[in-house]
Amino acid sequence: MHGRVKVKTSLEQQEVKRKEREKKLQLYVSVTQAVLHKREIGELDKEALELTTQILSLNPDFASLWNIRREVFLALGADKSDEEMRSLYLGELSFLESCLRVNPKSYGTWYHRCWIMKHMPEPDWSRELTLCNRFLEIDERNFHCWDYRRFVSQSSHVQLSDELEFTTSLITKNFSNYSSWHYRSKLLPKIHPDPQRLGRVTENVLSSELELVQNAFFTDPNDQSAWFYHRWLLGRADHPLSIRSLIVDVDGPSVSVTVSHPVLVENDLILYIDERPVMVSWRAPEGKAKPSLFWVCDIAKKHVSDHCQHKFKVIWIDEGTQMECVLYPGRRKSYFRETALGDNIFSLELSEGKSSVLQRELQSCKELQELEPENKWCLLTIILLMRALDPLLYEKESLCYFDMLKLVDQMRSGYYDDLRSKFQIENAILKMEYADINVINLSNKGLTRLYHLDHLVLVSHIRLSNNQLHSLPSDLFMLQYIEVLEVDNNNISQLSGLWNLPRLEELSLQCNKIEKVSDLQPLANCPRLSVLRLQGNPVCERADTQEQLKALLPHVDTIEM
């Protein structure tokens, strides 16, 4: 037996490992306590750096210790010369590289490196770019490294065109590179901005980018990154805040506005009546102090006369936008809308060149779909291209592609139902605009959600029957001029969104899932409601429902059960 190596049993090995872990834990706790004590008594010196080094070299994600190291550098900088500090900074950069080798995605390490480079005299930015390249070769999707690279390129004033070329080189090596595509989407609008579309690119660049991304998804149709970038290329521009509509109502009297983005109105929106500013208090109808698309204010009756013509104007000071309308004698209401007949409300106005490019894209995607019939990204892109080209022309065909999409990607069928609902509502609004009417028919469309209610502020009659709605949205309050609402044959179980509709006169909720009279409580805040239809709801099967409804809604003349 002599001279033979003794093989440890598994129990012995476990015991050795346990003792090693215990030893490391004791060291970890003792060093951490020592560092925190030194910080507490104000001893921010080199010893504090050495102590934190012991822990951070094992665990670079200990954020408090990075904070202490920064405090130490600031304290040392008050006493040491620039040359001495430069030596310390260089040593810190070397230490940070060792930490990144332990965890290349350590947020605290990358952040601390940014801080060091900001405070270091005469930093070597080219070396940092090389460092980024090295880490991205290891993991091209390391978004912490990508963030640091953007910081380095901005700080060292690297040419944007050089950065764009860098993304091209990585993408051509591997199309499945989310970060490169994303970085590209940030660079292109700065290098080739489209003056007509804020945040977008010129037509010739769009054409070349579509060709690049098309090569990507034809090479690997199932990779998501190229499809996401393609979707960005098709996206609309981010428009600045604007006033969409101005409505004057003599019966209030009141003035209401809708805006393009949810905002919190304080003193930014100024009302003028006959060129004179009027002090008013704007409020959102839901009564909450939070950003809203719809704002209304009451005005004194002395400002409105039935026998005179009045000019109303609202000005959004910060955004430099305004809108005005004229109230003629004898009129009870006047309004003006930003969107006129023939304007593109939900899509871009395409030039002939851009339209032909998108037509080619659509044809290419259809060809790819024939080769890859179960590729969900291809099917979704076909729908988006049709929306960009002509939503009404391709309406029926788009619905067919939605059906195919739900079959091949059943796990996301709910998302596709909501997206289809959004597109169908947009189409209905377009048709309503073209017909210039205040009635909209959204029945029998399989709707699962309601969208774009801010475009329906002036609508008086909405049909929503025979859909798949489970509730009515909270922003239904924007329908301040709705008089008739039909929501038969849905799955509605509660009416929280139906409160404070001042002009609602007739409501039909037949064949839904309302079980309790208390579910109808919001209707008590609809003062003009006179007709309520409830046939086919579970609540109608209760013997005392009629009495309870009369007590809850005494102002309603007709309740059909």
C-alpha positions in Angstrom: 0.0 0.0 0.0 3.0 2.3 0.5 3.7 4.7 -2.4 0.1 4.8 -3.7 -1.9 8.0 -3.9 -4.8 8.0 -1.6 -8.1 8.7 -3.4 -10.4 10.8 -1.3 -14.0 9.7 -1.0 -16.9 11.8 -2.1 -17.8 12.6 1.5 -14.2 13.8 2.2 -14.3 15.9 -1.0 -17.5 17.5 0.1 -16.1 18.3 3.5 -13.0 19.9 2.0 -15.2 22.1 -0.3 -17.4 23.0 2.6 -14.3 24.2 4.6 -13.0 26.1 1.6 -16.4 27.9 1.2 -16.5 28.6 4.9 -13.0 30.1 4.8 -13.9 32.3 1.8 -17.1 33.4 3.5 -15.2 34.4 6.7 -12.7 36.4 4.6 -15.6 38.0 2.6 -17.4 39.1 5.7 -14.4 40.2 7.6 -13.0 42.3 4.7 -16.3 43.8 3.9 -16.8 44.8 7.6 -13.3 46.3 7.6 -14.0 48.4 4.5 -17.3 49.7 5.8 -15.7 50.6 9.1 -12.9 52.5 7.3 -15.5 54.4 5.3 -17.5 55.1 8.5 -14.4 56.7 10.2 -13.4 58.5 7.0 -10.2 56.5 6.3 -10.4 56.6 2.5 -6.9 55.5 1.6 -4.9 53.0 -0.4 -5.6 50.3 2.2 -9.4 50.7 1.5 -8.6 50.2 -2.2 -6.6 47.0 -1.4 -9.4 45.6 0.8 -12.1 46.2 -1.8 -9.9 44.7 -4.5 -9.9 41.4 -2.5 -13.7 41.2 -2.7 -14.3 42.7 -6.1 -11.8 40.4 -7.8 -14.1 37.5 -6.7 -17.5 39.3 -7.0 -17.5 42.3 -9.3 -21.2 42.9 -8.7 -20.8 44.3 -5.2 -22.1 47.8 -6.0 -21.4 49.4 -2.6 -17.7 48.6 -2.9 -17.5 50.3 -6.3 -19.0 53.4 -4.6 -16.4 53.3 -1.9 -13.6 53.0 -4.5 -14.9 56.1 -6.2 -14.9 57.9 -2.9 -11.3 56.8 -2.3 -10.2 58.2 -5.7 -11.9 61.5 -5.0 -10.2 61.7 -1.6 -6.8 60.8 -2.9 -7.2 63.3 -5.8 -7.3 66.1 -3.3 -3.7 65.4 -2.0 -1.8 63.7 -4.9 -0.3 65.2 -8.0 -1.8 64.6 -11.5 1.0 62.2 -12.3 0.5 60.1 -9.2 -3.3 60.0 -9.9 -2.7 59.0 -13.5 -0.7 56.0 -12.2 -3.5 55.1 -9.9 -6.1 55.4 -12.7 -4.0 53.2 -15.0 -3.8 50.6 -12.3 -7.5 50.8 -11.8 -8.1 50.2 -15.5 -5.9 47.1 -15.4 -7.8 45.9 -12.3 -11.2 46.5 -14.1 -10.1 44.3 -17.0 -9.4 41.5 -14.6 -12.9 42.0 -13.1 -14.5 41.9 -16.6 -12.7 38.6 -17.3 -14.6 37.2 -14.2 -17.9 38.7 -15.3 -18.0 40.4 -18.8 -21.5 41.6 -18.1 -21.0 43.2 -14.7 -22.9 46.4 -14.7 -20.9 47.9 -11.8 -17.6 47.2 -13.5 -18.5 48.9 -16.8 -20.1 51.8 -15.0 -17.0 52.3 -12.8 -14.8 52.2 -16.0 -16.9 55.0 -17.4 -16.4 57.0 -14.2 -12.6 56.4 -14.3 -12.3 57.5 -17.9 -14.3 60.7 -17.1 -11.9 61.7 -14.3 -8.7 60.4 -15.7 -6.4 63.1 -17.2 -5.6 62.5 -20.9 -7.5 59.2 -21.3 -6.4 56.8 -24.1 -9.7 56.4 -25.9 -8.2 54.4 -28.8 -7.2 51.7 -26.3 -10.7 51.6 -24.9 -12.1 51.1 -28.4 -9.7 48.2 -28.8 -10.9 46.8 -25.5 -14.5 46.9 -26.7 -13.6 45.2 -29.9 -11.9 42.4 -27.9 -14.9 41.8 -25.6 -17.3 42.0 -28.6 -15.3 39.3 -30.4 -16.0 37.1 -27.3 -19.6 38.0 -27.1 -21.1 40.2 -29.8 -24.4 40.5 -27.8 -22.8 42.0 -24.6 -25.0 45.0 -24.4 -23.0 46.4 -21.4 -20.0 46.5 -23.7 -22.1 48.1 -26.4 -23.2 50.8 -24.0 -19.6 51.4 -23.0 -18.6 51.6 -26.7 -21.2 54.3 -27.4 -19.8 56.2 -24.4 -16.2 55.9 -25.7 -17.1 56.9 -29.3 -19.1 59.9 -28.1 -16.4 61.0 -25.7 -13.6 60.6 -28.2 -15.6 62.1 -31.1 -15.3 59.0 -33.3 -16.8 59.6 -36.8 -20.3 58.2 -36.9 -19.6 56.8 -40.3 -16.7 54.7 -38.8 -19.1 53.3 -36.2 -21.6 52.5 -38.9 -19.0 50.6 -40.8 -18.1 48.7 -37.6 -21.8 47.6 -37.3 -21.7 46.5 -40.9 -18.6 44.4 -40.4 -20.2 42.6 -37.4 -23.6 42.1 -39.2 -21.9 40.6 -42.3 -20.1 38.1 -40.0 -23.3 37.2 -38.2 -26.7 38.5 -39.0 -28.0 37.4 -35.6 -26.7 40.4 -33.8 -29.4 42.4 -32.0 -27.0 45.0 -30.6 -25.4 45.8 -34.0 -28.8 46.3 -35.7 -29.9 48.5 -32.8 -26.8 50.6 -32.9 -27.3 51.0 -36.6 -30.8 52.3 -36.1 -29.4 55.0 -33.8 -26.6 56.0 -36.2 -28.4 56.2 -39.5 -30.9 59.0 -38.6 -27.9 61.1 -37.5 -25.8 60.4 -40.6 -28.6 60.5 -43.2 -31.5 62.4 -41.6 -34.7 62.8 -43.5 -35.8 66.4 -43.1 -39.4 65.4 -43.6 -39.5 62.7 -41.0 -37.8 63.3 -37.6 -35.8 60.3 -36.5 -35.9 58.5 -39.8 -33.6 58.2 -42.9 -33.6 59.3 -46.5 -35.2 57.3 -49.2 -31.9 56.1 -50.9 -30.5 54.9 -47.5 -33.8 53.2 -46.7 -33.6 51.3 -50.0 -30.0 50.1 -49.3 -30.9 49.2 -45.7 -33.9 47.2 -46.9 -31.6 45.3 -49.3 -29.2 44.5 -46.5 -31.8 43.3 -44.1 -33.5 41.3 -46.8 -30.2 39.4 -47.3 -30.3 38.7 -43.6 -33.7 37.2 -43.3 -33.4 35.2 -46.6 -30.2 33.7 -45.2 -31.8 32.8 -41.8 -35.6 33.4 -41.9 -36.1 32.3 -38.3 -33.6 34.7 -36.7 -35.5 37.6 -35.0 -32.9 40.3 -35.1 -33.1 41.2 -38.8 -36.9 41.1 -38.7 -37.0 43.6 -35.8 -34.7 45.9 -37.7 -36.9 45.6 -40.8 -39.8 46.6 -38.6 -37.9 49.7 -37.5 -37.2 50.6 -41.1 -41.0 50.5 -41.8 -41.8 52.6 -38.7 -43.3 56.0 -38.7 -41.5 59.1 -37.5 -41.9 60.4 -34.0 -44.0 63.6 -34.5 -43.7 66.5 -32.0 -46.6 67.2 -29.7 -49.5 68.8 -31.5 -53.1 69.7 -30.7 -55.4 67.4 -32.7 -58.8 68.9 -32.0 -60.4 71.9 -30.4 -64.1 71.7 -29.4 -66.3 74.5 -28.1 -69.6 73.5 -26.5 -72.1 76.2 -25.6 -74.2 74.0 -23.4 -71.3 73.7 -20.9 -70.1 76.2 -21.7 -66.8 74.4 -22.1 -63.7 74.1 -24.3 -61.9 70.7 -24.8 -58.8 69.7 -26.7 -57.2 66.4 -27.7 -53.4 66.2 -28.1 -51.1 63.7 -29.9 -49.3 62.5 -26.8 -50.4 62.1 -23.2 -49.4 65.3 -21.3 -50.0 66.9 -18.0 -51.5 70.3 -18.6 -50.7 73.0 -16.0 -50.0 76.5 -17.2 -48.7 75.4 -20.7 -52.1 75.6 -22.5 -53.5 79.1 -23.0 -57.1 79.8 -24.1 -57.9 82.9 -26.1 -61.5 84.1 -26.8 -61.8 86.8 -29.3 -58.0 87.4 -29.1 -58.1 87.9 -25.3 -56.5 85.4 -22.9 -59.0 83.8 -20.5 -58.0 82.3 -17.1 -59.3 78.7 -17.0 -58.5 75.5 -15.2 -57.9 72.5 -17.4 -58.8 69.1 -16.1 -58.9 65.5 -17.4 -62.4 64.1 -17.3 -61.3 61.0 -15.3 -60.4 63.5 -12.5 -56.8 62.3 -12.0 -53.7 64.5 -12.1 -51.8 62.4 -14.7 -50.9 62.7 -18.3 -53.9 62.5 -20.6 -54.8 62.9 -24.3 -58.0 64.8 -23.5 -58.4 68.0 -21.5 -61.4 70.2 -20.8 -62.1 73.5 -19.1 -65.2 75.3 -18.1 -65.7 78.9 -19.3 -68.0 81.6 -17.9 -71.3 82.1 -19.7 -70.4 85.8 -20.2 -67.8 84.8 -22.7 -70.4 83.2 -25.1 -73.4 84.9 -26.7 -75.9 83.2 -29.0 -76.1 86.4 -31.1 -72.4 87.0 -31.7 -69.6 85.3 -33.5 -66.7 84.2 -31.3 -63.1 83.1 -32.2 -61.5 80.5 -29.9 -57.8 79.7 -29.9 -55.6 77.5 -27.8 -51.8 77.8 -27.7 -49.4 75.3 -26.3 -46.6 77.6 -25.2 -43.7 75.1 -24.8 -44.3 73.3 -28.1 -45.2 76.4 -30.1 -48.3 74.8 -31.5 -51.8 76.3 -31.7 -55.4 75.7 -33.0 -58.4 77.9 -33.5 -62.1 77.6 -34.4 -65.0 80.0 -34.9 -68.4 79.7 -33.1 -71.0 81.2 -35.4 -74.2 82.8 -34.0 -77.0 80.3 -33.2 -74.6 77.3 -33.1 -74.3 75.1 -30.0 -71.0 73.6 -30.9 -68.0 74.3 -33.0 -64.8 72.3 -33.6 -61.7 72.0 -35.7 -59.6 68.9 -36.3 -55.9 68.6 -37.3 -56.7 65.8 -39.7 -58.4 66.8 -42.8 -60.0 64.6 -45.5 -57.4 62.7 -47.5 -54.6 63.1 -44.9 -52.7 60.0 -43.7 -53.7 59.5 -40.1 -52.1 56.1 -39.3 -49.6 55.7 -42.1 -46.9 57.6 -43.9 -47.4 59.6 -47.1 -45.4 57.6 -49.5 -43.5 59.1 -52.4 -43.5 57.2 -55.7 -39.9 55.9 -55.1 -40.7 54.8 -51.5 -43.9 53.1 -52.6 -42.1 51.1 -55.3 -39.4 50.0 -52.8 -42.1 48.8 -50.4 -43.9 47.0 -53.2 -40.7 45.1 -54.0 -40.3 44.3 -50.3 -43.8 42.9 -50.2 -43.3 40.8 -53.2 -40.0 39.4 -51.8 -41.6 38.6 -48.5 -44.4 36.8 -50.2 -41.9 34.7 -52.1 -40.1 33.9 -48.9 -43.4 33.0 -47.3 -44.0 30.4 -50.0 -40.7 28.8 -49.1 -41.2 29.2 -45.4 -45.0 29.0 -44.9 -44.8 28.7 -41.1 -42.4 31.6 -40.6 -44.2 34.0 -38.2 -41.8 36.9 -38.8 -42.4 36.8 -42.5 -46.2 36.7 -42.1 -46.2 39.6 -39.7 -43.9 41.7 -42.0 -46.2 41.1 -44.9 -49.1 42.5 -42.8 -47.0 45.6 -41.8 -45.9 46.2 -45.4 -49.6 46.1 -46.5 -50.4 48.6 -43.8 -47.6 50.9 -44.9 -48.7 50.7 -48.6 -52.5 51.0 -48.4 -54.4 49.8 -45.3 -57.8 49.9 -47.0 -56.7 48.3 -50.3 -55.1 45.3 -48.5 -57.7 45.1 -45.7 -59.2 41.7 -46.5 -55.8 40.2 -47.5 -54.3 41.3 -44.2 -57.0 39.6 -42.3 -56.2 36.3 -44.1 -52.6 36.7 -43.1 -53.6 37.3 -39.5 -55.5 33.9 -39.6 -52.4 32.2 -40.9 -50.2 33.9 -38.3 -52.4 32.7 -35.4 -52.2 29.1 -36.7 -48.4 29.0 -36.9 -47.8 30.9 -33.6 -50.7 30.0 -31.4 -48.9 31.0 -28.2 -49.1 34.6 -29.3 -52.7 34.5 -30.7 -53.8 37.0 -28.0 -51.2 39.6 -29.2 -52.2 39.1 -32.8 -55.9 39.5 -31.9 -55.1 42.8 -30.3 -53.0 44.0 -33.2 -55.7 43.0 -35.7 -58.2 44.9 -33.5 -56.0 48.0 -33.7 -55.7 47.8 -37.4 -59.4 47.3 -38.0 -60.3 50.2 -35.8 -57.8 52.4 -37.8 -59.5 51.3 -41.0 -62.9 52.1 -39.6 -61.7 55.6 -38.5 -60.3 56.2 -42.0 -63.6 55.3 -43.6 -65.4 57.5 -41.2 -63.1 60.4 -42.0 -63.6 59.9 -45.7 -67.4 59.9 -45.3 -67.2 62.9 -42.9 -69.8 61.4 -40.4 -70.0 61.1 -36.7 -71.1 57.5 -36.6 -68.7 54.5 -36.6 -69.6 50.9 -37.0 -67.1 48.4 -35.4 -69.5 45.5 -35.1 -68.6 41.9 -36.2 -64.9 42.5 -36.4 -63.6 40.1 -33.7 -62.3 43.0 -31.6 -60.6 42.1 -28.4 -59.5 45.7 -27.4 -60.4 49.2 -28.3 -57.8 51.7 -29.6 -57.5 55.3 -30.8 -60.5 56.7 -28.8 -58.8 60.1 -29.0 -59.9 60.0 -32.7 -63.5 59.4 -31.7 -64.1 62.4 -29.5 -66.8 63.9 -31.7 -68.5 60.6 -32.5 -72.2 60.4 -31.4 -73.0 56.8 -32.2 -70.7 53.7 -31.9 -71.6 50.1 -32.7 -69.5 47.5 -31.0 -71.8 44.5 -31.1 -70.7 40.9 -31.9 -67.0 41.2 -30.9 -64.9 39.6 -28.2 -64.5 42.5 -25.8 -64.1 41.6 -22.1 -64.2 45.1 -20.7 -64.5 48.7 -21.8 -61.3 50.8 -21.4 -60.8 53.4 -18.8 -60.1 56.1 -21.4 -63.7 55.8 -22.7 -64.2 59.1 -20.9 -62.9 60.8 -24.0 -66.2 60.0 -25.8 -67.8 63.2 -24.3 -70.2 63.5 -27.2 -71.3 59.9 -27.4 -75.2 59.6 -27.4 -75.7 55.9 -28.4 -73.5 53.0 -27.6 -74.2 49.4 -28.7 -72.1 46.7 -27.2 -74.3 43.6 -27.6 -73.0 40.0 -27.8 -69.6 40.5 -26.2 -68.0 39.2 -23.0 -68.4 42.3 -20.9 -68.6 41.6 -17.2 -67.9 45.1 -15.7 -68.4 48.7 -16.8 -65.6 50.6 -15.0 -64.8 52.6 -18.2 -68.4 53.8 -18.7 -68.6 56.5 -16.1 -68.9 60.3 -16.7 -70.3 60.2 -20.2 -72.4 63.4 -20.0 -74.3 62.9 -23.3 -74.9 59.2 -23.3 -78.7 58.6 -23.8 -79.0 55.0 -25.0 -76.8 52.0 -24.0 -77.3 48.4 -25.3 -75.5 45.6 -23.4 -77.5 42.6 -24.4 -76.0 39.1 -24.2 -72.9 39.9 -22.1 -71.7 38.5 -18.8 -72.9 41.1 -16.3 -73.8 39.3 -13.1 -74.5 41.9 -10.4 -76.4 45.1 -10.3 -73.4 46.7 -8.6 -71.4 46.1 -11.9 -73.7 48.8 -13.4 -72.7 51.4 -10.8 -70.7 53.6 -13.2 -73.9 54.3 -15.2 -75.1 56.4 -12.3 -72.6 59.1 -13.5 -74.2 59.3 -17.0 -76.9 61.9 -16.3 -78.7 61.7 -19.6 -79.0 57.9 -19.9 -82.6 57.1 -20.6 -82.6 53.7 -22.3 -80.7 50.6 -21.0 -81.0 47.2 -22.6 -79.7 44.2 -20.6 -81.4 41.2 -22.1 -79.3 38.0 -22.0 -77.1 38.9 -19.0 -76.9 36.7 -15.9 -78.1 39.7 -13.8 -81.5 39.5 -15.5 -82.2 36.1 -13.9 -82.3 37.5 -10.4 -85.8 38.3 -9.1 -84.9 41.6 -7.4 -82.8 43.0 -10.2 -85.6 45.4 -11.5 -86.0 47.0 -8.0 -82.3 47.4 -7.5 -81.8 48.9 -10.9 -84.6 51.5 -10.2 -82.9 52.4 -7.0 -79.4 52.6 -8.6 -80.5 54.4 -11.8 -83.6 56.4 -11.0 -83.0 58.8 -14.0 -83.2 55.9 -16.6 -86.7 55.8 -18.1 -86.5 52.4 -19.9 -84.7 49.3 -18.7 -85.2 46.3 -20.9 -84.4 42.9 -19.3 
